[in-house]
Amino acid sequence: MRRRSGELESEVLAALWAADGAMTPAQMQAELGGTLAYTTVVTILSRLHDKGVAARERQGRAYAYSPVQDEPGLAASRMRKLLDAEPDRRTVLARFVTDLSEEDEVLLRQLLADSDG
C-alpha cells in the first residue's frame, strides 16, 4: 500500500520527536518496523535536513539526526512561512482571527496580553 505524500516524512519526524536522542538511519529503519529500505530512510532524513527540520551530526560512517524544534514550534514556523508569503498580511491575519473558535480567541488574547508585559 502506497503512502500519501508527506506521510512518511511525518512518521519519521514523529519518531525523531519521540526519541531520547539523535537517531541514525539504521535506528530509524528499525523504529519504523524495518519494512522500509535503508536508502529510503536515508532519503527521508536527508530531505528533512535539507528543509531545516532536522539537524545532523556525524556518528561513525553515518549521520545521526535530531529534530530542530518540537512539534508546536514546527507548526508555528509553517504558519509564519505561509503568512510571509502573502502580500496582504493584515487581511490574512484578520481572516485567521475571524475563523478562530471562541476558546482559541480567548487563548490568543491571553497570549497577546502576556507578551505585552
N, CA, C and O atoms as CSV, one atom per row, in Angstrom:
chain,resi,resn,atom,element,x,y,z
A,1,MET,N,N,0.846,-1.190,0.000
A,1,MET,CA,C,0.000,0.000,0.000
A,1,MET,C,C,0.883,1.242,0.000
A,1,MET,O,O,1.791,1.368,0.821
A,2,ARG,N,N,0.614,2.136,-0.906
A,2,ARG,CA,C,1.420,3.343,-1.068
A,2,ARG,C,C,0.969,4.424,-0.090
A,2,ARG,O,O,-0.226,4.650,0.101
A,3,ARG,N,N,1.951,5.090,0.525
A,3,ARG,CA,C,1.649,6.176,1.470
A,3,ARG,C,C,1.317,7.454,0.712
A,3,ARG,O,O,1.747,7.655,-0.424
A,4,ARG,N,N,0.542,8.311,1.367
A,4,ARG,CA,C,0.256,9.627,0.796
A,4,ARG,C,C,1.513,10.484,0.868
A,4,ARG,O,O,2.404,10.222,1.676
A,5,SER,N,N,1.580,11.493,0.034
A,5,SER,CA,C,2.718,12.402,0.016
A,5,SER,C,C,2.905,13.048,1.389
A,5,SER,O,O,1.960,13.592,1.960
A,6,GLY,N,N,4.103,12.986,1.901
A,6,GLY,CA,C,4.418,13.606,3.179
A,6,GLY,C,C,4.148,12.728,4.386
A,6,GLY,O,O,4.585,13.047,5.492
A,7,GLU,N,N,3.434,11.626,4.190
A,7,GLU,CA,C,3.092,10.757,5.315
A,7,GLU,C,C,4.340,10.110,5.920
A,7,GLU,O,O,4.470,10.020,7.140
A,8,LEU,N,N,5.248,9.665,5.065
A,8,LEU,CA,C,6.465,9.033,5.563
A,8,LEU,C,C,7.338,10.050,6.296
A,8,LEU,O,O,7.899,9.737,7.346
A,9,GLU,N,N,7.455,11.249,5.762
A,9,GLU,CA,C,8.205,12.299,6.453
A,9,GLU,C,C,7.600,12.572,7.826
A,9,GLU,O,O,8.325,12.758,8.803
A,10,SER,N,N,6.286,12.594,7.896
A,10,SER,CA,C,5.613,12.828,9.180
A,10,SER,C,C,5.901,11.708,10.174
A,10,SER,O,O,6.110,11.967,11.359
A,11,GLU,N,N,5.912,10.472,9.698
A,11,GLU,CA,C,6.217,9.338,10.573
A,11,GLU,C,C,7.646,9.424,11.099
A,11,GLU,O,O,7.901,9.192,12.281
A,12,VAL,N,N,8.570,9.760,10.208
A,12,VAL,CA,C,9.979,9.871,10.606
A,12,VAL,C,C,10.148,11.007,11.604
A,12,VAL,O,O,10.851,10.858,12.603
A,13,LEU,N,N,9.513,12.133,11.340
A,13,LEU,CA,C,9.612,13.275,12.246
A,13,LEU,C,C,9.010,12.948,13.605
A,13,LEU,O,O,9.562,13.340,14.634
A,14,ALA,N,N,7.893,12.239,13.624
A,14,ALA,CA,C,7.282,11.831,14.896
A,14,ALA,C,C,8.226,10.918,15.673
A,14,ALA,O,O,8.322,11.021,16.896
A,15,ALA,N,N,8.919,10.033,14.976
A,15,ALA,CA,C,9.880,9.148,15.644
A,15,ALA,C,C,11.063,9.943,16.190
A,15,ALA,O,O,11.575,9.627,17.265
A,16,LEU,N,N,11.503,10.970,15.463
A,16,LEU,CA,C,12.594,11.820,15.964
A,16,LEU,C,C,12.160,12.560,17.226
A,16,LEU,O,O,12.934,12.669,18.178
A,17,TRP,N,N,10.938,13.065,17.240
A,17,TRP,CA,C,10.438,13.776,18.423
A,17,TRP,C,C,10.331,12.847,19.627
A,17,TRP,O,O,10.574,13.261,20.761
A,18,ALA,N,N,9.969,11.599,19.379
A,18,ALA,CA,C,9.779,10.644,20.470
A,18,ALA,C,C,11.097,10.062,20.990
A,18,ALA,O,O,11.145,9.505,22.087
A,19,ALA,N,N,12.153,10.192,20.205
A,19,ALA,CA,C,13.437,9.587,20.566
A,19,ALA,C,C,14.106,10.341,21.710
A,19,ALA,O,O,13.875,11.534,21.910
A,20,ASP,N,N,14.933,9.624,22.449
A,20,ASP,CA,C,15.684,10.233,23.550
A,20,ASP,C,C,16.886,11.039,23.066
A,20,ASP,O,O,17.417,11.870,23.802
A,21,GLY,N,N,17.307,10.796,21.846
A,21,GLY,CA,C,18.468,11.498,21.298
A,21,GLY,C,C,18.471,11.357,19.789
A,21,GLY,O,O,17.488,10.927,19.186
A,22,ALA,N,N,19.590,11.725,19.189
A,22,ALA,CA,C,19.725,11.643,17.743
A,22,ALA,C,C,19.648,10.187,17.284
A,22,ALA,O,O,20.043,9.271,18.005
A,23,MET,N,N,19.133,9.997,16.069
A,23,MET,CA,C,18.970,8.651,15.527
A,23,MET,C,C,19.683,8.512,14.192
A,23,MET,O,O,19.636,9.408,13.349
A,24,THR,N,N,20.344,7.376,14.014
A,24,THR,CA,C,20.957,7.062,12.729
A,24,THR,C,C,19.882,6.496,11.806
A,24,THR,O,O,18.816,6.100,12.277
A,25,PRO,N,N,20.142,6.451,10.508
A,25,PRO,CA,C,19.164,5.835,9.611
A,25,PRO,C,C,18.847,4.384,9.973
A,25,PRO,O,O,17.698,3.959,9.856
A,26,ALA,N,N,19.842,3.623,10.408
A,26,ALA,CA,C,19.590,2.230,10.800
A,26,ALA,C,C,18.660,2.158,12.008
A,26,ALA,O,O,17.770,1.310,12.061
A,27,GLN,N,N,18.866,3.045,12.974
A,27,GLN,CA,C,17.981,3.081,14.137
A,27,GLN,C,C,16.570,3.482,13.722
A,27,GLN,O,O,15.591,2.924,14.218
A,28,MET,N,N,16.465,4.448,12.812
A,28,MET,CA,C,15.162,4.896,12.329
A,28,MET,C,C,14.470,3.775,11.567
A,28,MET,O,O,13.268,3.563,11.728
A,29,GLN,N,N,15.218,3.059,10.743
A,29,GLN,CA,C,14.664,1.946,9.984
A,29,GLN,C,C,14.055,0.910,10.935
A,29,GLN,O,O,12.946,0.424,10.708
A,30,ALA,N,N,14.783,0.581,11.990
A,30,ALA,CA,C,14.285,-0.373,12.983
A,30,ALA,C,C,13.061,0.189,13.711
A,30,ALA,O,O,12.094,-0.534,13.955
A,31,GLU,N,N,13.105,1.463,14.053
A,31,GLU,CA,C,11.990,2.107,14.763
A,31,GLU,C,C,10.702,2.062,13.940
A,31,GLU,O,O,9.608,1.939,14.491
A,32,LEU,N,N,10.844,2.162,12.625
A,32,LEU,CA,C,9.685,2.164,11.734
A,32,LEU,C,C,9.243,0.756,11.346
A,32,LEU,O,O,8.369,0.591,10.495
A,33,GLY,N,N,9.834,-0.242,11.958
A,33,GLY,CA,C,9.399,-1.618,11.723
A,33,GLY,C,C,10.267,-2.408,10.773
A,33,GLY,O,O,10.011,-3.589,10.541
A,34,GLY,N,N,11.295,-1.780,10.215
A,34,GLY,CA,C,12.227,-2.498,9.351
A,34,GLY,C,C,11.709,-2.833,7.977
A,34,GLY,O,O,12.376,-3.557,7.238
A,35,THR,N,N,10.539,-2.333,7.599
A,35,THR,CA,C,9.979,-2.667,6.288
A,35,THR,C,C,10.457,-1.744,5.170
A,35,THR,O,O,10.350,-2.086,3.993
A,36,LEU,N,N,10.977,-0.589,5.531
A,36,LEU,CA,C,11.471,0.354,4.520
A,36,LEU,C,C,12.918,0.051,4.175
A,36,LEU,O,O,13.694,-0.408,5.014
A,37,ALA,N,N,13.260,0.313,2.942
A,37,ALA,CA,C,14.652,0.152,2.530
A,37,ALA,C,C,15.510,1.192,3.248
A,37,ALA,O,O,15.066,2.311,3.503
A,38,TYR,N,N,16.728,0.812,3.565
A,38,TYR,CA,C,17.665,1.725,4.242
A,38,TYR,C,C,17.827,3.006,3.430
A,38,TYR,O,O,17.851,4.100,3.994
A,39,THR,N,N,17.940,2.877,2.107
A,39,THR,CA,C,18.132,4.062,1.257
A,39,THR,C,C,16.926,4.994,1.313
A,39,THR,O,O,17.077,6.212,1.216
A,40,THR,N,N,15.737,4.430,1.470
A,40,THR,CA,C,14.532,5.256,1.598
A,40,THR,C,C,14.583,6.070,2.889
A,40,THR,O,O,14.248,7.254,2.900
A,41,VAL,N,N,15.003,5.429,3.965
A,41,VAL,CA,C,15.105,6.120,5.254
A,41,VAL,C,C,16.150,7.236,5.163
A,41,VAL,O,O,15.925,8.341,5.656
A,42,VAL,N,N,17.290,6.946,4.534
A,42,VAL,CA,C,18.339,7.961,4.364
A,42,VAL,C,C,17.801,9.133,3.556
A,42,VAL,O,O,18.062,10.289,3.891
A,43,THR,N,N,17.058,8.848,2.505
A,43,THR,CA,C,16.493,9.914,1.662
A,43,THR,C,C,15.546,10.796,2.458
A,43,THR,O,O,15.621,12.021,2.368
A,44,ILE,N,N,14.659,10.194,3.234
A,44,ILE,CA,C,13.688,10.973,4.023
A,44,ILE,C,C,14.415,11.831,5.049
A,44,ILE,O,O,14.102,13.012,5.196
A,45,LEU,N,N,15.377,11.259,5.756
A,45,LEU,CA,C,16.131,12.023,6.755
A,45,LEU,C,C,16.909,13.159,6.091
A,45,LEU,O,O,16.978,14.261,6.635
A,46,SER,N,N,17.493,12.900,4.927
A,46,SER,CA,C,18.223,13.947,4.197
A,46,SER,C,C,17.295,15.072,3.771
A,46,SER,O,O,17.661,16.246,3.838
A,47,ARG,N,N,16.096,14.716,3.335
A,47,ARG,CA,C,15.114,15.745,2.942
A,47,ARG,C,C,14.714,16.603,4.140
A,47,ARG,O,O,14.599,17.824,4.029
A,48,LEU,N,N,14.505,15.957,5.280
A,48,LEU,CA,C,14.164,16.721,6.482
A,48,LEU,C,C,15.310,17.655,6.859
A,48,LEU,O,O,15.074,18.779,7.304
A,49,HIS,N,N,16.540,17.201,6.685
A,49,HIS,CA,C,17.698,18.057,6.953
A,49,HIS,C,C,17.742,19.224,5.969
A,49,HIS,O,O,17.962,20.368,6.367
A,50,ASP,N,N,17.534,18.936,4.691
A,50,ASP,CA,C,17.559,19.982,3.658
A,50,ASP,C,C,16.472,21.034,3.884
A,50,ASP,O,O,16.658,22.202,3.542
A,51,LYS,N,N,15.346,20.627,4.454
A,51,LYS,CA,C,14.242,21.550,4.753
A,51,LYS,C,C,14.480,22.340,6.032
A,51,LYS,O,O,13.716,23.250,6.354
A,52,GLY,N,N,15.548,21.992,6.767
A,52,GLY,CA,C,15.841,22.690,8.009
A,52,GLY,C,C,15.035,22.195,9.187
A,52,GLY,O,O,14.984,22.855,10.225
A,53,VAL,N,N,14.404,21.045,9.044
A,53,VAL,CA,C,13.559,20.494,10.098
A,53,VAL,C,C,14.364,19.577,11.019
A,53,VAL,O,O,14.042,19.428,12.198
A,54,ALA,N,N,15.412,18.965,10.467
A,54,ALA,CA,C,16.253,18.056,11.249
A,54,ALA,C,C,17.713,18.495,11.158
A,54,ALA,O,O,18.180,18.942,10.110
A,55,ALA,N,N,18.411,18.359,12.262
A,55,ALA,CA,C,19.856,18.608,12.300
A,55,ALA,C,C,20.552,17.262,12.189
A,55,ALA,O,O,19.974,16.228,12.523
A,56,ARG,N,N,21.795,17.275,11.719
A,56,ARG,CA,C,22.529,16.022,11.663
A,56,ARG,C,C,23.962,16.230,12.096
A,56,ARG,O,O,24.544,17.303,11.933
A,57,GLU,N,N,24.512,15.158,12.657
A,57,GLU,CA,C,25.902,15.170,13.098
A,57,GLU,C,C,26.513,13.818,12.755
A,57,GLU,O,O,25.833,12.792,12.754
A,58,ARG,N,N,27.788,13.840,12.468
A,58,ARG,CA,C,28.484,12.593,12.136
A,58,ARG,C,C,28.491,11.660,13.330
A,58,ARG,O,O,28.763,12.063,14.461
A,59,GLN,N,N,28.185,10.410,13.052
A,59,GLN,CA,C,28.279,9.366,14.069
A,59,GLN,C,C,28.836,8.133,13.361
A,59,GLN,O,O,28.099,7.356,12.753
A,60,GLY,N,N,30.142,7.977,13.455
A,60,GLY,CA,C,30.797,6.906,12.710
A,60,GLY,C,C,30.764,7.215,11.226
A,60,GLY,O,O,31.145,8.304,10.797
A,61,ARG,N,N,30.308,6.250,10.448
A,61,ARG,CA,C,30.242,6.433,8.995
A,61,ARG,C,C,28.925,7.043,8.537
A,61,ARG,O,O,28.775,7.394,7.367
A,62,ALA,N,N,27.979,7.170,9.445
A,62,ALA,CA,C,26.660,7.693,9.096
A,62,ALA,C,C,26.419,9.009,9.829
A,62,ALA,O,O,27.253,9.473,10.607
A,63,TYR,N,N,25.291,9.578,9.565
A,63,TYR,CA,C,24.841,10.745,10.308
A,63,TYR,C,C,23.794,10.307,11.320
A,63,TYR,O,O,23.095,9.313,11.121
A,64,ALA,N,N,23.696,11.052,12.392
A,64,ALA,CA,C,22.614,10.880,13.355
A,64,ALA,C,C,21.766,12.146,13.281
A,64,ALA,O,O,22.296,13.257,13.254
A,65,TYR,N,N,20.475,11.974,13.248
A,65,TYR,CA,C,19.539,13.080,13.037
A,65,TYR,C,C,18.731,13.359,14.290
A,65,TYR,O,O,18.396,12.451,15.050
A,66,SER,N,N,18.426,14.628,14.489
A,66,SER,CA,C,17.572,15.046,15.596
A,66,SER,C,C,16.696,16.203,15.115
A,66,SER,O,O,17.080,16.933,14.201
A,67,PRO,N,N,15.522,16.373,15.724
A,67,PRO,CA,C,14.645,17.464,15.287
A,67,PRO,C,C,15.219,18.819,15.692
A,67,PRO,O,O,15.830,18.952,16.752
A,68,VAL,N,N,15.020,19.812,14.848
A,68,VAL,CA,C,15.497,21.163,15.133
A,68,VAL,C,C,14.587,21.842,16.154
A,68,VAL,O,O,15.051,22.605,17.001
A,69,GLN,N,N,13.295,21.559,16.066
A,69,GLN,CA,C,12.341,22.131,17.014
A,69,GLN,C,C,11.247,21.118,17.306
A,69,GLN,O,O,11.112,20.114,16.608
A,70,ASP,N,N,10.471,21.390,18.341
A,70,ASP,CA,C,9.398,20.477,18.703
A,70,ASP,C,C,8.211,20.670,17.757
A,70,ASP,O,O,8.228,21.545,16.891
A,71,GLU,N,N,7.188,19.843,17.935
A,71,GLU,CA,C,6.036,19.868,17.047
A,71,GLU,C,C,5.312,21.222,17.036
A,71,GLU,O,O,4.995,21.722,15.957
A,72,PRO,N,N,5.042,21.832,18.197
A,72,PRO,CA,C,4.406,23.153,18.162
A,72,PRO,C,C,5.285,24.211,17.485
A,72,PRO,O,O,4.776,25.093,16.793
A,73,GLY,N,N,6.582,24.122,17.681
A,73,GLY,CA,C,7.487,25.072,17.039
A,73,GLY,C,C,7.479,24.930,15.530
A,73,GLY,O,O,7.530,25.925,14.807
A,74,LEU,N,N,7.416,23.697,15.054
A,74,LEU,CA,C,7.364,23.458,13.613
A,74,LEU,C,C,6.059,23.987,13.023
A,74,LEU,O,O,6.057,24.597,11.953
A,75,ALA,N,N,4.952,23.751,13.724
A,75,ALA,CA,C,3.662,24.257,13.245
A,75,ALA,C,C,3.678,25.783,13.178
A,75,ALA,O,O,3.188,26.370,12.213
A,76,ALA,N,N,4.234,26.419,14.193
A,76,ALA,CA,C,4.319,27.887,14.207
A,76,ALA,C,C,5.195,28.390,13.067
A,76,ALA,O,O,4.883,29.399,12.434
A,77,SER,N,N,6.277,27.695,12.812
A,77,SER,CA,C,7.179,28.069,11.716
A,77,SER,C,C,6.468,27.963,10.369
A,77,SER,O,O,6.623,28.831,9.510
A,78,ARG,N,N,5.695,26.907,10.193
A,78,ARG,CA,C,4.947,26.747,8.940
A,78,ARG,C,C,3.914,27.849,8.780
A,78,ARG,O,O,3.738,28.383,7.685
A,79,MET,N,N,3.230,28.195,9.865
A,79,MET,CA,C,2.239,29.275,9.811
A,79,MET,C,C,2.908,30.598,9.438
A,79,MET,O,O,2.379,31.370,8.638
A,80,ARG,N,N,4.071,30.846,10.027
A,80,ARG,CA,C,4.807,32.090,9.753
A,80,ARG,C,C,5.238,32.149,8.284
A,80,ARG,O,O,5.165,33.208,7.662
A,81,LYS,N,N,5.683,31.025,7.730
A,81,LYS,CA,C,6.092,30.990,6.318
A,81,LYS,C,C,4.916,31.275,5.402
A,81,LYS,O,O,5.053,31.993,4.412
A,82,LEU,N,N,3.753,30.712,5.733
A,82,LEU,CA,C,2.559,30.985,4.930
A,82,LEU,C,C,2.196,32.465,4.999
A,82,LEU,O,O,1.864,33.072,3.981
A,83,LEU,N,N,2.258,33.033,6.172
A,83,LEU,CA,C,1.941,34.449,6.341
A,83,LEU,C,C,2.949,35.321,5.599
A,83,LEU,O,O,2.576,36.313,4.973
A,84,ASP,N,N,4.216,34.951,5.669
A,84,ASP,CA,C,5.261,35.724,4.992
A,84,ASP,C,C,5.093,35.720,3.475
A,84,ASP,O,O,5.547,36.641,2.795
A,85,ALA,N,N,4.447,34.696,2.950
A,85,ALA,CA,C,4.265,34.586,1.502
A,85,ALA,C,C,3.103,35.437,0.989
A,85,ALA,O,O,2.938,35.598,-0.220
A,86,GLU,N,N,2.309,35.975,1.889
A,86,GLU,CA,C,1.135,36.750,1.493
A,86,GLU,C,C,1.434,38.246,1.495
A,86,GLU,O,O,2.003,38.756,2.460
A,87,PRO,N,N,1.065,38.947,0.444
A,87,PRO,CA,C,1.342,40.396,0.395
A,87,PRO,C,C,0.454,41.212,1.335
A,87,PRO,O,O,0.860,42.279,1.795
A,88,ASP,N,N,-0.748,40.723,1.625
A,88,ASP,CA,C,-1.686,41.464,2.470
A,88,ASP,C,C,-1.812,40.769,3.830
A,88,ASP,O,O,-2.798,40.085,4.102
A,89,ARG,N,N,-0.799,40.959,4.672
A,89,ARG,CA,C,-0.743,40.295,5.976
A,89,ARG,C,C,-1.943,40.655,6.847
A,89,ARG,O,O,-2.486,39.808,7.557
A,90,ARG,N,N,-2.344,41.904,6.785
A,90,ARG,CA,C,-3.453,42.370,7.627
A,90,ARG,C,C,-4.726,41.574,7.347
A,90,ARG,O,O,-5.390,41.112,8.275
A,91,THR,N,N,-5.061,41.416,6.078
A,91,THR,CA,C,-6.272,40.691,5.716
A,91,THR,C,C,-6.165,39.214,6.090
A,91,THR,O,O,-7.123,38.619,6.584
A,92,VAL,N,N,-4.999,38.633,5.850
A,92,VAL,CA,C,-4.807,37.222,6.209
A,92,VAL,C,C,-4.969,37.036,7.713
A,92,VAL,O,O,-5.677,36.127,8.148
A,93,LEU,N,N,-4.330,37.875,8.507
A,93,LEU,CA,C,-4.454,37.771,9.961
A,93,LEU,C,C,-5.883,38.018,10.426
A,93,LEU,O,O,-6.371,37.338,11.329
A,94,ALA,N,N,-6.551,38.986,9.814
A,94,ALA,CA,C,-7.937,39.286,10.186
A,94,ALA,C,C,-8.841,38.084,9.907
A,94,ALA,O,O,-9.691,37.738,10.727
A,95,ARG,N,N,-8.658,37.464,8.769
A,95,ARG,CA,C,-9.483,36.291,8.438
A,95,ARG,C,C,-9.148,35.115,9.345
A,95,ARG,O,O,-10.031,34.347,9.727
A,96,PHE,N,N,-7.885,34.977,9.686
A,96,PHE,CA,C,-7.478,33.907,10.595
A,96,PHE,C,C,-8.168,34.074,11.946
A,96,PHE,O,O,-8.732,33.123,12.488
A,97,VAL,N,N,-8.117,35.284,12.478
A,97,VAL,CA,C,-8.713,35.553,13.786
A,97,VAL,C,C,-10.222,35.389,13.737
A,97,VAL,O,O,-10.821,34.876,14.682
A,98,THR,N,N,-10.841,35.819,12.650
A,98,THR,CA,C,-12.292,35.692,12.491
A,98,THR,C,C,-12.733,34.231,12.522
A,98,THR,O,O,-13.816,33.916,13.017
A,99,ASP,N,N,-11.900,33.346,11.998
A,99,ASP,CA,C,-12.257,31.924,11.918
A,99,ASP,C,C,-11.908,31.128,13.177
A,99,ASP,O,O,-12.185,29.930,13.238
A,100,LEU,N,N,-11.306,31.769,14.180
A,100,LEU,CA,C,-10.953,31.054,15.405
A,100,LEU,C,C,-12.202,30.695,16.211
A,100,LEU,O,O,-13.206,31.407,16.176
A,101,SER,N,N,-12.122,29.589,16.928
A,101,SER,CA,C,-13.201,29.251,17.862
A,101,SER,C,C,-13.140,30.252,19.017
A,101,SER,O,O,-12.143,30.953,19.188
A,102,GLU,N,N,-14.216,30.311,19.807
A,102,GLU,CA,C,-14.227,31.226,20.955
A,102,GLU,C,C,-13.078,30.917,21.910
A,102,GLU,O,O,-12.415,31.821,22.419
A,103,GLU,N,N,-12.856,29.623,22.142
A,103,GLU,CA,C,-11.796,29.211,23.065
A,103,GLU,C,C,-10.415,29.648,22.556
A,103,GLU,O,O,-9.583,30.136,23.322
A,104,ASP,N,N,-10.189,29.464,21.247
A,104,ASP,CA,C,-8.898,29.861,20.682
A,104,ASP,C,C,-8.728,31.381,20.675
A,104,ASP,O,O,-7.620,31.888,20.851
A,105,GLU,N,N,-9.825,32.098,20.471
A,105,GLU,CA,C,-9.750,33.557,20.503
A,105,GLU,C,C,-9.374,34.045,21.900
A,105,GLU,O,O,-8.543,34.941,22.049
A,106,VAL,N,N,-9.989,33.452,22.920
A,106,VAL,CA,C,-9.660,33.815,24.303
A,106,VAL,C,C,-8.185,33.501,24.585
A,106,VAL,O,O,-7.475,34.308,25.184
A,107,LEU,N,N,-7.741,32.337,24.151
A,107,LEU,CA,C,-6.349,31.941,24.355
A,107,LEU,C,C,-5.398,32.905,23.649
A,107,LEU,O,O,-4.384,33.305,24.219
A,108,LEU,N,N,-5.720,33.276,22.419
A,108,LEU,CA,C,-4.875,34.214,21.679
A,108,LEU,C,C,-4.818,35.570,22.386
A,108,LEU,O,O,-3.748,36.172,22.483
A,109,ARG,N,N,-5.947,36.046,22.872
A,109,ARG,CA,C,-5.968,37.315,23.608
A,109,ARG,C,C,-5.085,37.238,24.869
A,109,ARG,O,O,-4.361,38.181,25.187
A,110,GLN,N,N,-5.158,36.113,25.570
A,110,GLN,CA,C,-4.339,35.928,26.765
A,110,GLN,C,C,-2.849,35.933,26.399
A,110,GLN,O,O,-2.038,36.565,27.075
A,111,LEU,N,N,-2.504,35.229,25.333
A,111,LEU,CA,C,-1.106,35.173,24.897
A,111,LEU,C,C,-0.585,36.540,24.496
A,111,LEU,O,O,0.549,36.901,24.812
A,112,LEU,N,N,-1.427,37.303,23.793
A,112,LEU,CA,C,-1.033,38.649,23.383
A,112,LEU,C,C,-0.872,39.568,24.600
A,112,LEU,O,O,0.052,40.379,24.656
A,113,ALA,N,N,-1.773,39.434,25.563
A,113,ALA,CA,C,-1.684,40.244,26.778
A,113,ALA,C,C,-0.427,39.895,27.565
A,113,ALA,O,O,0.246,40.781,28.091
A,114,ASP,N,N,-0.108,38.598,27.647
A,114,ASP,CA,C,1.080,38.147,28.374
A,114,ASP,C,C,2.377,38.625,27.709
A,114,ASP,O,O,3.371,38.886,28.387
A,115,SER,N,N,2.354,38.734,26.375
A,115,SER,CA,C,3.578,39.144,25.682
A,115,SER,C,C,3.787,40.647,25.715
A,115,SER,O,O,4.874,41.117,25.379
A,116,ASP,N,N,2.766,41.425,26.115
A,116,ASP,CA,C,2.901,42.875,26.193
A,116,ASP,C,C,3.763,43.300,27.373
A,116,ASP,O,O,4.420,44.339,27.308
A,117,GLY,N,N,3.775,42.539,28.425
A,117,GLY,CA,C,4.451,42.979,29.620
A,117,GLY,C,C,5.626,42.201,29.905
A,117,GLY,O,O,6.311,42.457,30.895
